[in-house]
Amino acid sequence: MSDQGATPTPSPAPPAPTGPPPKVTNRGRTAVSISSSNSDSIDVPEFEPFGLPGPRGFPPMTEYLDICDVDMMKSPEELNKRQHHTELFNSDYLIVRRGQEFQVKITFNRPYNPATDKFAVEFVIGSSPQFSKGTYIPVFTAKERPSPWEGRITDTADNTVTMGITPAADCVVGKYHMYVAVVTPFGIRRTRRDTSRDLYILFNPWVSADAVFLDDEEERQECVMTEMGIIYHGAYDDVAERDWNYGQFNYGVLDACLYIMDRSEMPIINRGDPIRVTRKASAMLNSRDDDGVLVGNWSGDYTYGVAPTSWTGSTDILLSYASSKMPVCYAQCWVYAAVFNTFLRCLGIPSRVVTNFYSAHDNDGNLKTDIILDENGRVDRGRTKDSIWNYHCWNECYMSRPDLPPGFGGWQVVDATPQETSDGMYRCGPASVKAIKHGQICFPFDAAFVFAEVNSDVVFYSRSKDGTMEPVKVNRTHVGRMVVTKTPGDVTRRDISDQYKFPEGSTEERTVLEKAEEYGCQREKSNPPVADVDLVLPTLEIGVGENFELSLEFINRSTQRRTVDAYISGSVVYYTGVTSHEFLFRNPTVTIGPNKSVKESVMVESKNYMKHLVEQANLHFIATGKVKETGQIVTAMKVVTLHNPKLTVTVSDGGKVSEEMTATVEFTNPFTFSLEGVYIRMEGPGLMLPKSKYYSLIPGSSSLTWTEFFTPQRAGKSRVIASLDCSAVRQVSGQASVTIEP
């Protein structure tokens, strides 16, 4: 009986597959897989025949040149590392910089005869090396054999040949395998794979042909070679310092930096371009969408990781990420910037950490930060959504920008703190600092976002009962008040605000803002009349737990009496400007005579703010008011960063390389209450790797002493830095300078 013409029987669909979707590969789309891992390699054959062997195989090749030994000349005392500024790397491998000659010694089984013997040094990177992609590079001694890298024989002695090799100034940056290959009539024979002949090639800011060339030796020493950093925080009129050990030369850090690029699946062939490397890294340093290095946390609850304020350096973070393959908890902006700085300096890209005081987080590109007041002039916290970070840290890195018009190379902003997405991922930059200063915000990448961080206007709106909003005051100078970085070769700070913006109120500044508007940035056009009453809040330096007096000065610049209905609000805020708790509210009415000033004092008691303090202990005071006679609005804002107690760090005298020393940390709990769950960390570049100690309880008014032994690894000036951290008090730190004799 035939089934022809039978009706198909419907059946239920197969169950949907469970679990993660399979990883999509390039199979069927590209002839060979795209190499995106520096740790993957390919086996290069020891013998590559030119044709098929005869019936008895290949004859013995004893009469032809053979390789006995290869000396990479890789010790820190030898020429290669000293000339390439890589002698500080704690690594057993040869580390050189591109665009600059390095030397290797090859010992043959007999003296080399250039007339008859032919050999090449081959460099291979990635799993699918190709000559055309710059991932397989044979280097010849003969001029008639062209190669992208230069090769020459610099010396011959007996059976040993010294060969000078100059990698191209735009070659791929990463870890290469090296082989020596000899040509025989029957084929090519080469050295066996030997990891001791691997070498790292980095960016080279000392060579003019490299895209990261920086023609300033003092800046190069600071932005590539210096491990000890100072990161600025606090408030623009009360700047605080945080010491940081970048540790770019520590053991394992270079491999961790290469692993970050592997983890991002960045094609090997793109890793010679600093623009692509820094853009990819700005996404990979945060974990938001790619399981990158650091998990951001601004909540104050760090139960499942390390508090951002507790870290003292980048080494622990990078080594932990490379070994666990998991994002490290936790970070805030300065931790992202500090670890990113380590990544950049380690690979040879000149970089520095920059702090912008009063940094606007403008997520709609309108160059406005809105503060909503009710009809009486009081801040409406329910409707005020925008925030101004007390400070924000990002990085600048130095490179040419062939993708932009001439003149926009040099320092570029990159930012790994996940604030907004760029091309679908949480990243920012590289954005040309010159483009930001001149309003060319259409230039890639993310110049408009950084422009808003330093140029937003603070607009106070009065909201009437029917919901209409009217701008009553515009403060055009509050945001981007000061941009600072560490001074090269010194421990002082350097104000670089003039690299980001022209002087406030200058004609150049007006031109720049008009240009930015042409590219779509909206500004507040209205210019409300300026009130004839000024309101001034004082600059205060207060310790955590202290009572203090807040004195507001009302200055009447008119010839008539003025009455102000004032509102004074004090809040505990995160450093991002987000309010945690309002602890103070007063609404005095102040009368000021013609051309006179009146002070209104408010007592601030520690019992009101201490139990609400969040890390970094910032108090934000905002005073607003309405002048009865004119209806004008007066405002003033002030951030007071409470000063934490300090750690005392001391180091034993007479420091010498390889001779044991001690570092001692001392701390006295200044409070009447106990500190619980206390972590102390200590480290120092070239002195000691990170160490930590845990104390479950430090009773009020009691002291602790912690002493550690360490053995200095190199001569010169350095610092031992320490931090103490617990939920009750964050950001307690101390440091001691050390000079180590050879």
C-alpha positions in Angstrom: 0.0 0.0 0.0 1.5 3.4 -1.0 1.8 6.4 1.2 1.4 8.7 -1.8 -1.1 11.4 -1.1 -1.2 10.8 2.6 -1.8 13.8 4.8 1.2 14.9 6.9 0.6 14.5 10.6 1.5 17.6 12.6 3.7 17.0 15.7 4.9 19.3 18.5 8.0 21.4 17.8 11.2 20.0 19.3 12.0 21.4 22.7 14.1 24.6 22.7 17.8 24.0 23.5 18.8 24.9 27.0 22.1 26.3 28.3 24.3 29.0 26.7 24.2 29.3 22.9 27.2 27.7 21.1 30.1 30.1 20.4 29.8 31.3 16.8 33.0 30.7 14.8 34.4 32.1 11.6 34.0 28.7 9.9 32.6 29.1 6.4 33.2 32.8 6.4 37.0 33.1 6.4 39.6 30.7 4.9 41.5 30.7 8.2 40.3 31.6 11.6 41.1 35.2 12.7 44.0 35.0 15.2 42.9 36.9 18.4 45.0 35.3 21.1 48.6 36.0 21.8 48.8 32.9 23.9 47.8 30.6 21.0 50.7 29.4 18.8 51.4 27.1 15.9 54.0 24.4 15.6 56.6 25.5 13.0 58.2 22.4 11.4 61.9 21.8 12.2 62.5 20.8 8.6 60.6 22.1 5.5 61.6 20.1 2.4 61.6 21.8 -1.0 60.3 18.6 -2.7 59.7 15.0 -2.2 62.7 12.9 -0.8 64.4 10.3 -3.0 63.9 6.6 -2.4 66.5 6.6 0.4 65.2 9.8 2.0 67.2 13.0 2.3 71.0 12.6 2.5 72.8 13.5 5.8 73.1 17.3 6.1 76.3 17.3 8.2 78.1 19.4 5.6 75.6 22.2 5.8 75.3 25.0 8.3 73.6 24.0 11.6 72.6 26.1 14.6 74.1 25.1 18.0 72.9 27.9 20.3 71.0 31.2 20.3 71.7 33.8 23.0 68.9 36.4 23.3 71.1 38.7 25.4 68.2 39.3 27.7 69.7 39.9 31.1 69.0 43.4 32.6 72.7 44.2 32.6 73.1 43.5 28.8 72.8 46.0 26.1 69.3 45.1 24.8 67.2 45.9 27.9 69.3 49.0 28.8 69.0 50.5 25.3 65.3 49.7 25.1 64.4 51.1 28.6 63.1 47.7 29.7 65.7 46.7 32.3 63.1 47.4 35.2 60.8 44.6 34.0 60.9 41.6 36.4 61.0 39.1 33.6 63.3 36.3 32.3 62.4 37.1 28.7 63.8 39.6 26.3 61.6 42.7 26.2 62.3 45.3 23.4 60.6 48.2 21.8 59.7 48.4 18.2 61.5 50.7 15.6 64.8 50.2 17.5 67.6 47.7 16.9 68.2 44.8 19.3 70.8 42.0 19.0 71.0 38.3 19.3 74.0 36.0 19.2 73.8 32.8 17.0 76.4 30.1 17.3 76.7 27.7 14.3 78.6 24.4 14.0 81.3 26.1 11.9 82.3 29.6 10.9 79.6 31.4 8.9 80.4 32.1 5.3 78.2 34.9 3.8 79.0 33.9 0.3 77.5 30.4 0.5 75.5 30.2 3.8 72.0 31.5 3.9 70.0 31.9 7.1 67.1 34.0 8.4 65.7 34.8 11.9 61.9 34.3 11.9 59.4 35.9 14.2 55.9 34.4 14.7 52.9 35.7 16.6 49.4 34.2 17.0 47.9 31.0 15.8 47.8 31.7 12.0 51.0 33.5 11.1 51.0 35.1 7.7 53.6 37.3 6.0 51.0 39.6 4.5 49.4 40.2 7.9 52.7 41.0 9.6 52.3 38.0 12.0 55.1 36.0 10.3 58.3 38.0 9.7 61.5 36.5 8.3 64.5 38.8 8.8 67.5 38.3 6.4 71.0 39.6 6.5 71.2 40.1 2.7 70.0 43.4 1.3 68.6 41.7 -1.8 66.1 39.8 0.4 63.6 42.5 1.4 61.9 42.2 4.8 59.6 44.5 6.8 62.1 44.4 9.6 65.7 45.3 9.1 68.5 42.8 9.7 72.3 43.2 9.7 75.3 41.3 11.0 77.1 43.4 13.5 79.9 41.1 14.6 81.4 37.7 13.8 83.8 35.7 16.1 84.7 32.1 15.4 81.4 30.2 15.0 79.3 33.0 16.5 77.4 35.7 14.6 75.8 38.7 16.3 72.8 39.9 14.4 71.1 43.3 14.8 67.3 43.2 14.2 65.1 46.3 13.9 61.3 45.6 14.2 59.1 47.9 12.1 57.9 51.0 14.0 54.3 50.0 13.4 54.6 46.2 14.0 52.2 44.2 16.2 52.8 44.6 19.9 52.9 41.4 21.9 54.8 38.2 22.6 56.6 36.6 19.6 58.3 33.2 19.1 61.7 33.3 17.5 63.3 30.7 15.2 66.6 30.6 13.3 66.2 29.0 9.9 69.1 27.8 7.6 68.6 27.2 3.9 70.0 23.8 2.5 69.7 22.5 -1.1 67.0 20.1 0.2 64.9 22.4 2.4 64.8 24.8 5.3 65.9 23.5 8.7 65.2 25.6 11.8 65.6 25.6 15.6 63.2 23.6 17.7 60.5 25.6 19.5 62.1 26.9 22.7 60.2 29.2 25.1 63.4 30.8 26.3 63.7 32.4 22.8 60.3 34.1 23.1 60.4 37.9 23.2 58.0 40.8 23.9 57.9 43.8 21.5 56.3 47.0 23.0 55.4 50.4 21.8 58.3 52.8 21.6 57.9 56.5 22.6 61.6 57.1 22.1 61.5 56.5 18.3 60.0 59.2 16.1 58.5 56.7 13.6 56.3 55.1 16.3 52.8 56.5 16.6 53.3 57.0 20.4 56.6 59.0 20.0 56.8 61.7 22.8 59.6 64.2 22.2 60.2 65.1 25.9 62.5 63.0 28.0 61.2 64.3 31.3 57.6 63.4 30.3 58.7 60.0 29.0 60.4 59.2 32.3 57.2 60.1 34.1 54.6 58.7 31.8 56.3 55.4 30.9 58.9 54.6 33.4 57.6 55.9 36.7 55.8 53.3 38.9 54.8 55.6 41.8 51.8 57.8 41.2 49.8 60.4 42.9 46.1 60.6 42.2 44.2 63.8 43.3 40.8 63.8 44.8 38.7 65.7 47.4 37.5 69.2 46.4 39.0 71.8 44.1 39.7 74.2 47.0 40.8 71.3 49.4 42.7 68.9 47.2 43.7 65.6 48.7 46.3 63.1 47.4 46.2 59.3 47.0 49.5 57.5 46.5 49.3 54.6 44.0 51.8 51.9 42.9 51.2 51.4 39.2 53.7 48.5 39.3 53.9 48.1 35.5 57.3 46.3 35.7 56.2 43.7 38.4 56.4 40.0 37.6 53.3 38.9 35.6 51.9 42.3 34.9 52.9 42.4 31.2 51.4 39.0 30.6 48.2 40.1 32.4 48.0 43.2 30.0 48.3 40.9 27.0 45.7 38.6 28.5 43.3 41.5 28.6 43.6 42.0 24.9 43.3 38.2 24.4 40.1 38.2 26.5 38.6 40.9 24.4 39.3 38.8 21.3 41.0 41.7 19.6 42.6 40.5 16.4 46.3 40.2 16.6 46.8 42.2 13.5 45.2 45.3 15.1 47.5 45.3 18.1 50.1 47.6 16.6 47.6 50.5 16.4 47.5 52.5 19.7 44.1 54.0 18.8 42.5 50.6 18.6 44.4 49.2 21.6 43.4 52.1 23.9 39.8 52.1 22.7 39.5 48.3 23.2 41.2 48.6 26.6 38.8 51.3 27.8 36.0 48.8 27.4 37.9 45.9 28.8 39.0 47.6 32.1 35.4 47.6 33.2 33.2 44.5 33.5 29.9 46.0 32.3 29.5 44.2 29.0 32.6 42.0 28.4 33.6 40.5 31.7 36.5 42.9 31.9 38.9 43.6 34.7 37.0 45.6 37.3 33.5 45.6 38.8 32.3 49.1 39.6 30.5 49.6 42.9 29.4 53.0 44.4 26.9 51.5 46.9 29.1 51.4 50.0 28.5 47.7 50.5 31.7 45.8 49.6 31.0 42.5 51.4 32.0 40.4 48.4 35.2 42.1 47.4 37.7 44.8 48.3 36.5 48.4 48.9 37.8 50.7 46.2 39.4 52.9 48.8 41.4 50.0 50.1 43.6 49.3 47.1 47.1 50.7 47.1 48.2 49.6 43.6 47.4 47.8 40.4 49.5 44.6 40.7 47.0 42.6 42.9 44.1 43.5 40.6 45.8 42.6 37.3 47.4 39.4 38.6 44.0 38.3 40.1 42.2 38.9 36.9 44.8 37.0 34.8 44.8 34.0 37.2 41.1 33.7 38.0 39.8 34.9 34.6 37.0 36.6 36.6 36.3 40.4 37.1 37.9 41.8 40.3 35.6 43.5 42.9 35.5 46.5 43.4 36.4 49.8 41.7 35.5 53.5 41.4 36.8 56.1 39.0 40.3 56.4 40.4 40.8 52.7 40.5 39.8 52.3 36.8 42.1 55.2 35.9 45.0 53.8 37.9 44.8 50.2 36.5 44.3 51.6 33.0 47.5 53.7 33.6 49.4 50.6 34.5 48.2 48.8 31.3 49.2 51.8 29.1 52.7 52.3 30.7 53.4 48.6 30.7 52.8 48.4 26.9 54.9 51.6 26.3 52.1 54.1 25.6 52.8 57.3 27.5 50.0 58.0 30.0 49.0 59.9 33.1 46.0 60.0 35.4 44.0 63.3 35.3 41.5 64.6 37.9 38.7 66.9 36.8 37.1 68.8 39.8 33.3 69.3 39.5 32.8 66.9 36.6 29.4 66.9 35.0 27.8 63.6 34.1 25.8 64.9 31.1 24.0 61.9 29.6 21.9 63.8 27.0 24.6 66.0 25.4 22.8 69.3 26.3 25.6 70.9 28.2 23.3 71.6 31.1 23.1 70.4 34.7 19.7 71.2 36.0 18.8 72.1 39.6 15.1 72.6 40.3 13.9 75.1 42.9 10.3 75.5 44.2 8.6 78.9 44.1 10.3 79.9 47.4 13.8 79.1 46.2 14.2 75.8 48.0 15.9 72.9 46.2 13.3 70.3 45.0 15.4 67.1 45.6 12.7 64.9 44.1 12.9 66.6 40.7 16.6 67.4 40.6 18.1 64.4 38.7 21.4 65.6 37.3 24.6 65.1 39.3 28.0 66.8 39.4 30.8 64.5 40.5 33.0 66.3 43.1 35.8 65.0 41.0 36.3 62.4 38.3 39.5 60.7 37.2 40.3 59.6 33.7 43.5 59.0 31.7 45.4 60.8 29.0 47.6 58.9 26.6 50.0 60.3 24.0 49.8 59.3 20.3 49.5 60.6 16.8 46.0 60.7 15.3 46.3 60.0 11.5 42.5 59.5 11.5 42.0 63.2 12.4 43.1 66.4 10.6 46.7 67.5 11.3 47.2 69.1 14.7 44.9 66.9 16.8 47.5 64.3 17.9 49.2 64.5 21.3 47.3 63.9 24.5 44.1 61.9 24.1 41.4 61.3 26.8 40.5 57.6 27.5 38.2 56.7 30.4 37.4 53.1 31.6 34.8 54.2 34.2 31.5 52.9 32.9 29.3 56.0 32.6 27.7 55.9 29.1 27.9 53.6 26.1 29.9 54.4 23.1 29.2 52.4 19.9 27.2 50.0 22.1 29.8 49.4 24.8 30.8 51.1 28.1 34.0 52.9 27.0 35.2 56.4 26.2 38.0 57.7 23.9 40.5 58.2 22.7 39.3 61.8 22.4 41.8 64.5 21.4 42.4 67.0 24.2 43.0 69.7 21.5 39.7 68.8 19.8 37.9 69.3 23.2 39.6 72.6 23.8 38.7 73.9 20.3 35.1 72.6 20.3 35.7 70.0 17.5 33.4 67.6 19.3 32.4 65.7 16.1 35.9 64.1 16.0 36.1 60.5 17.2 35.9 59.1 19.8 33.5 60.6 22.4 34.9 64.1 22.3 31.3 65.5 23.0 31.0 63.5 26.2 34.3 64.8 27.6 33.6 68.3 26.4 30.4 68.3 28.5 32.3 67.0 31.6 34.4 70.2 31.6 32.0 72.7 30.1 28.5 72.2 31.3 26.5 75.1 32.7 24.7 74.7 36.1 21.2 76.0 35.5 18.8 76.8 38.4 15.2 76.6 37.4 12.2 77.9 39.4 9.3 75.6 39.1 5.9 77.1 39.7 2.9 75.1 41.0 1.5 74.6 37.5 4.7 72.8 36.5 6.2 75.5 34.3 10.0 76.0 34.6 11.9 79.3 34.3 15.7 79.6 34.4 16.5 82.0 37.3 20.3 81.6 37.5 23.0 80.2 35.2 26.5 79.3 36.7 28.9 78.9 33.8 32.1 78.5 35.8 31.2 75.8 38.4 31.8 72.7 36.2 35.4 71.8 35.1 36.7 74.1 37.8 40.2 72.6 37.7 41.9 69.8 35.9 45.2 68.5 37.5 47.8 65.8 37.1 51.1 64.9 38.8 54.1 67.1 37.8 56.7 65.1 35.9 59.7 64.2 38.1 58.1 65.8 41.2 55.5 65.0 43.9 53.6 68.3 43.3 50.5 68.7 41.2 50.2 70.5 37.9 47.1 72.4 36.7 46.4 71.6 33.1 43.0 73.2 32.9 44.3 75.5 30.1 44.8 72.4 27.9 41.0 71.6 28.1 39.5 75.1 27.9 40.2 78.7 27.2 39.9 81.2 30.1 36.3 81.7 31.4 34.6 84.6 29.7 37.2 85.0 27.0 36.3 85.5 23.3 38.0 82.2 22.5 35.8 80.4 25.0 32.7 82.0 23.4 33.8 80.9 19.9 34.5 77.3 21.1 31.0 77.0 22.7 29.4 78.4 19.5 31.3 75.8 17.5 30.2 73.0 19.8 26.6 74.2 19.3 27.0 73.8 15.5 27.8 70.1 16.1 24.6 69.6 18.1 25.4 70.5 21.7 22.6 72.5 23.2 23.4 75.3 25.8 21.3 77.4 28.0 20.6 80.5 26.0 18.8 82.6 28.6 20.7 85.1 30.7 18.7 85.8 33.8 19.6 89.1 35.5 22.2 88.7 38.2 20.9 89.3 41.7 22.3 92.3 43.5 22.8 90.1 46.6 25.8 87.7 46.7 25.9 84.6 48.9 29.3 83.2 49.9 30.1 79.9 51.6 33.4 79.6 53.4 36.3 77.1 52.6 36.5 74.7 55.5 39.1 72.0 56.6 37.3 69.7 59.1 38.3 66.3 60.5 35.9 63.4 60.6 33.9 63.5 63.9 34.4 67.2 64.5 31.7 69.8 65.3 32.1 73.0 63.3 30.5 76.3 62.4 29.2 77.1 58.9 29.2 80.8 58.4 27.3 82.2 55.4 27.9 85.7 54.2 25.1 87.7 52.5 26.6 90.7 50.6 24.2 93.5 49.5 25.6 95.3 46.5 22.6 97.6 46.1 21.9 101.0 47.7 18.7 99.7 49.2 17.8 97.3 52.0 17.4 93.7 51.0 15.6 90.8 52.7 16.4 87.2 51.8 14.3 84.2 52.7 17.1 81.7 52.7 17.2 77.9 52.7 20.3 76.1 54.0 20.6 72.4 53.4 23.4 70.1 54.4 23.6 66.5 53.0 26.0 63.6 53.1 26.8 62.9 49.5 28.8 60.3 47.5 31.7 61.7 45.6 29.6 61.3 42.5 27.4 64.1 43.8 24.5 61.8 44.6 22.8 62.6 47.9 22.8 59.9 50.6 21.0 61.7 53.5 20.0 65.3 54.4 21.2 66.0 57.9 20.7 69.7 58.2 18.0 72.2 57.2 17.5 75.8 58.2 15.4 78.6 56.7 16.4 81.9 58.2 15.2 85.3 57.0 18.2 87.7 56.6 18.0 91.5 56.3 21.0 93.3 54.8 21.4 97.1 54.8 22.5 99.0 51.7 26.1 98.0 50.6 26.5 96.0 53.8 27.1 92.3 54.5 25.6 90.0 57.1 26.9 86.7 58.4 24.5 83.9 59.3 26.1 81.1 61.3 24.9 77.5 61.5 26.3 75.0 64.0 27.0 71.6 62.5 27.2 68.8 65.1 29.0 65.6 64.3 26.3 63.4 65.9 23.9 64.6 63.1 26.2 63.5 60.2 28.5 60.7 61.6 25.9 58.0 61.5 25.0 58.8 57.9 28.6 59.2 56.5 29.4 57.3 53.3 33.0 56.7 52.0 35.1 59.7 51.3 33.1 61.6 53.9 31.8 64.4 51.7 29.3 66.9 53.0 27.5 69.1 50.5 26.0 72.4 51.5 23.7 74.3 49.2 22.2 77.6 50.2 19.5 79.2 48.1 17.2 82.1 48.7 14.7 84.6 47.2 15.2 88.3 47.5 11.8 89.7 48.7 12.2 93.1 47.1 13.2 91.9 43.6 12.1 88.2 43.4 15.7 87.3 42.3 17.3 84.0 43.3 20.6 83.7 45.1 22.5 80.4 45.4 25.8 79.0 46.6 27.2 75.4 46.8 30.1 74.0 48.7 31.6 70.5 49.1 33.4 69.9 52.4 35.6 66.8 52.4 36.1 65.7 56.0 39.7 64.8 56.7 40.4 61.2 57.8 42.9 60.2 60.5 46.3 59.2 59.1 48.5 56.1 59.2 52.1 56.5 60.3 54.5 54.6 58.1 58.2 54.2 59.1 61.0 52.4 57.3 64.3 51.2 58.9 67.5 53.1 58.1 70.4 52.2 55.8 68.6 50.7 52.8 70.7 48.7 50.3 69.7 46.4 47.4 69.1 42.8 48.5 69.5 43.6 52.2 66.5 43.0 54.4 64.7 46.0 55.9 61.5 46.6 57.9 58.4 48.8 57.3 56.1 49.6 60.2 52.5 50.9 60.1 51.1 52.5 63.2 47.5 53.7 63.7 45.5 55.0 66.7 41.7 54.8 66.5 40.7 58.4 67.3 37.0 57.7 67.8 35.1 56.6 70.9 33.6 53.7 69.1 35.4 50.5 67.9 36.4 49.9 64.3 35.3 46.5 63.0 36.5 44.4 60.0 39.7 46.4 59.3 42.0 45.7 56.4 45.5 47.2 56.1 47.5 47.0 52.9 51.1 47.9 52.2 53.4 47.9 49.1 56.1 49.8 47.4 57.6 49.8 43.9 60.9 48.0 43.7 60.6 47.3 47.5 57.8 45.0 48.3 54.9 43.3 46.6 51.4 44.0 48.1 50.9 42.6 51.6 47.7 42.8 53.7 46.6 42.2 57.3 43.1 41.8 58.8 42.0 43.1 62.2 38.5 42.0 63.4 38.3 44.8 66.0 40.2 48.0 66.9 38.6 49.4 70.1 38.2 53.2 70.5 41.3 55.1 71.4 43.5 52.0 71.1 46.6 51.6 68.8 48.0 49.0 66.5 51.5 48.4 65.1 52.2 46.1 62.1 55.8 45.4 61.0 56.8 43.6 57.8 60.2 42.6 56.5 61.1 43.3 52.8 64.2 43.1 50.6 64.7 46.0 48.1 65.1 44.8 44.5 66.7 47.9 43.0 68.4 51.2 43.9 66.9 54.6 43.8 64.1 56.6 45.4 60.8 54.9 46.2 57.9 54.9 48.7 56.2 52.4 51.0 52.5 53.2 50.9 49.8 51.9 53.2 46.0 52.1 53.5 43.5 51.2 56.2 39.9 50.5 55.3 36.7 49.4 57.1 33.0 50.2 56.8 33.2 53.0 59.5 36.1 54.9 58.0 37.5 54.8 54.5 40.5 56.2 52.8 42.9 56.2 55.7 46.5 56.2 54.3 50.1 57.0 54.9 53.5 56.7 53.1 57.2 56.8 53.8 59.9 57.8 51.3 62.9 55.5 50.9 66.3 55.9 49.2 68.0 52.6 48.4 71.7 52.5 47.8 73.2 50.0 45.2 
